[in-house]
Amino acid sequence: MKVSRLLSSVFVLLALALGSLATSACTSATDSSASGTSGGSSSGSGGGY
């Protein structure tokens, strides 16, 4: 009984950890693409000047 509860809690923690990792990975990828886009636009405006 206690072992099954322990295993289930471990699986829940693993699922939460994987979910947070996936979310942070998506966020970092979005941030890098956004910064790359803003960097390109800023360098373009700099070239215009």
Distance bins in CASP14 RR format, pairs under 12 A and 6 or more apart:
PFRMAT RR
TARGET T0000
AUTHOR 0000-0000-0000
RMODE 2
METHOD distances of the structure
MODEL  1
1 7 0 0 0 0 0 1 0 0 0 0 0
1 8 0 0 0 0 0 1 0 0 0 0 0
2 8 0 0 0 0 0 1 0 0 0 0 0
2 9 0 0 0 0 0 1 0 0 0 0 0
3 9 0 0 0 0 0 1 0 0 0 0 0
3 10 0 0 0 0 0 1 0 0 0 0 0
4 10 0 0 0 0 0 1 0 0 0 0 0
4 11 0 0 0 0 0 1 0 0 0 0 0
5 11 0 0 0 0 0 1 0 0 0 0 0
5 12 0 0 0 0 0 1 0 0 0 0 0
6 12 0 0 0 0 0 1 0 0 0 0 0
6 13 0 0 0 0 0 1 0 0 0 0 0
7 13 0 0 0 0 0 1 0 0 0 0 0
7 14 0 0 0 0 0 1 0 0 0 0 0
8 14 0 0 0 0 0 1 0 0 0 0 0
8 15 0 0 0 0 0 1 0 0 0 0 0
9 15 0 0 0 0 0 1 0 0 0 0 0
9 16 0 0 0 0 0 1 0 0 0 0 0
10 16 0 0 0 0 0 1 0 0 0 0 0
10 17 0 0 0 0 0 1 0 0 0 0 0
11 17 0 0 0 0 0 1 0 0 0 0 0
11 18 0 0 0 0 0 1 0 0 0 0 0
12 18 0 0 0 0 0 1 0 0 0 0 0
12 19 0 0 0 0 0 1 0 0 0 0 0
13 19 0 0 0 0 0 1 0 0 0 0 0
13 20 0 0 0 0 0 1 0 0 0 0 0
14 20 0 0 0 0 0 1 0 0 0 0 0
14 21 0 0 0 0 0 1 0 0 0 0 0
15 21 0 0 0 0 0 1 0 0 0 0 0
15 22 0 0 0 0 0 1 0 0 0 0 0
16 22 0 0 0 0 0 1 0 0 0 0 0
16 23 0 0 0 0 0 1 0 0 0 0 0
17 23 0 0 0 0 0 1 0 0 0 0 0
17 24 0 0 0 0 0 1 0 0 0 0 0
18 24 0 0 0 0 0 1 0 0 0 0 0
18 25 0 0 0 0 0 1 0 0 0 0 0
19 25 0 0 0 0 1 0 0 0 0 0 0
19 26 0 0 0 0 1 0 0 0 0 0 0
19 27 0 0 0 0 0 1 0 0 0 0 0
20 26 0 0 0 0 0 1 0 0 0 0 0
20 27 0 0 0 0 0 1 0 0 0 0 0
21 27 0 0 0 0 0 1 0 0 0 0 0
21 28 0 0 0 0 0 1 0 0 0 0 0
22 28 0 0 0 0 0 1 0 0 0 0 0
22 29 0 0 0 0 0 1 0 0 0 0 0
23 29 0 0 0 0 0 1 0 0 0 0 0
23 30 0 0 0 0 0 1 0 0 0 0 0
24 30 0 0 0 0 0 1 0 0 0 0 0
24 31 0 0 0 0 0 1 0 0 0 0 0
25 31 0 0 0 0 0 1 0 0 0 0 0
25 32 0 0 0 0 0 1 0 0 0 0 0
26 32 0 0 0 0 0 1 0 0 0 0 0
26 33 0 0 0 0 0 1 0 0 0 0 0
27 33 0 0 0 0 0 1 0 0 0 0 0
27 34 0 0 0 0 0 1 0 0 0 0 0
28 34 0 0 0 0 0 1 0 0 0 0 0
28 35 0 0 0 0 0 1 0 0 0 0 0
29 35 0 0 0 0 0 1 0 0 0 0 0
29 36 0 0 0 0 0 1 0 0 0 0 0
30 36 0 0 0 0 0 1 0 0 0 0 0
30 37 0 0 0 0 0 1 0 0 0 0 0
31 37 0 0 0 0 0 1 0 0 0 0 0
31 38 0 0 0 0 0 1 0 0 0 0 0
32 38 0 0 0 0 0 1 0 0 0 0 0
32 39 0 0 0 0 0 1 0 0 0 0 0
33 39 0 0 0 0 0 1 0 0 0 0 0
33 40 0 0 0 0 0 1 0 0 0 0 0
34 40 0 0 0 0 0 1 0 0 0 0 0
34 41 0 0 0 0 0 1 0 0 0 0 0
35 41 0 0 0 0 0 1 0 0 0 0 0
35 42 0 0 0 0 0 1 0 0 0 0 0
36 42 0 0 0 0 1 0 0 0 0 0 0
36 43 0 0 0 0 1 0 0 0 0 0 0
37 43 0 0 0 0 0 1 0 0 0 0 0
37 44 0 0 0 0 0 1 0 0 0 0 0
38 44 0 0 0 0 0 1 0 0 0 0 0
38 45 0 0 0 0 0 1 0 0 0 0 0
39 45 0 0 0 0 1 0 0 0 0 0 0
39 46 0 0 0 0 0 1 0 0 0 0 0
40 46 0 0 0 0 1 0 0 0 0 0 0
40 47 0 0 0 0 0 1 0 0 0 0 0
41 47 0 0 0 0 0 1 0 0 0 0 0
41 48 0 0 0 0 0 1 0 0 0 0 0
42 48 0 0 0 0 0 1 0 0 0 0 0
42 49 0 0 0 0 0 1 0 0 0 0 0
43 49 0 0 0 0 0 1 0 0 0 0 0
END
